[in-house]
């Protein structure tokens, strides 16, 4: 089974204190520590496990600058077979649709049975998987937390839905899935694995390699643009009710009445 996983280099929120820059246009990025997007890491682990059972190969692909190569190498050290970097100055400032268009062009250069993304990336918008599926005219499911390969033509998948319920579906291949955290336990990547892939050549594909019109992607073509970043003001702290249960109930009723919650 040929599997492609879309991955992204993002600030590691566990290692950074995120702050907004003075103009309110972005976060301060100067001293940030970067890593692979958490959801994408689960997607890569799932792809590796499927490959180990069904055979085939796993390709990881990322849209970004030269620094994104480190994320590809990390996922290759984890067990992915190949990495591809999609990088071009024309790609800078692309919105979700632009990024999906770039990924679509790369995917159409190969023949993949399964395309995985993390449920959330692109600043938490969680839109690339769905857009990509629509552009490729392929079946799609989000919030996937279980995958079982039935044969070379179908898979069975589980989705996390409202109320903690689980939805089980069968889906034709090829398809696009957005993977939820918790579907597996991503394996540890050691120094030996990183050294092993340190000298592996990672192809870099630009707009001309992909057949992408530079005017159709990037900041100029973006239908969505960021206009502000800010930290919400802290609200008033919670009020703790003192006294016995009866006294707390009485105080709560009075508070609800004063706020118009009950009459």
Phi, psi and omega in degrees: 000127179268120185238134174243134179238127177273126181233159184220142175273122184224161175298136178278106185292341178283340184251356186233152165260113185276129177224154181272141180287171188296331181274349182073018183265344184191178171274160175288121186248356188306312186248021184286146171266131183250156177206183176283143176304133188304313181298321180296325181297321176295323179296320179294316178301317180295320178298318180296317180296320178295315179300319181297332179271319188256351184084179180103210181210161179241126176246131175254139183225142180220142173262123181173190179272189185299332180294338180291347178299327182296326178292318178298317180294323178297316181289331174289323175295330178289332178144354177294147185278323185219157175227147178223129178256127177257106188219131180193142178300335179292340182277344186297133178084009180296142173273188182303316180296319179296315179297317178297323179296320179294314179296320179302316182298321178291317181299321182288350175281343180242195179223098187248141177274330186216130179239123183244142170229165170284152178300322179233134170204213176035058179058033175084003183290331178060041188246345189295317181303311181295317178297318181297316179299318180296317181294326181272353183058050181239154174300152185214144172218142178249169177054040183281126179234016175198134176224132175228121179280119182275314177198196180282000185239341184220156170229158171251134183225151175248143179233141174277122180236181187305145176078014181074013180280159181243132179248128180249131182224159168252142184222140177288149171261149357286159179206172178241133179230139172257124191264136179269149174296152180091354179294336182201191174237102182305136184287156179288138177253114182266170180299322181299318179295320179295318178296325182298326183256004185300327183256004179291132181287131177248114180295144178245122181248127177258188183302316182292324178295326184269349184073029180264129176291117182306332181284349182267355180228182179084181185299319184295331183265356185290128176276346179235130178227146180282128181250343181196149171231132175204157177265121181301144178294143179292134177277177178291142181294163180292149176264124180264128181272131181259163174107189179287172179302317180298318180293321179295319179297317181297317179294321180296318179298318180295320178296316179297322177296316182294333180268000180082011181288324176222164180244000000 
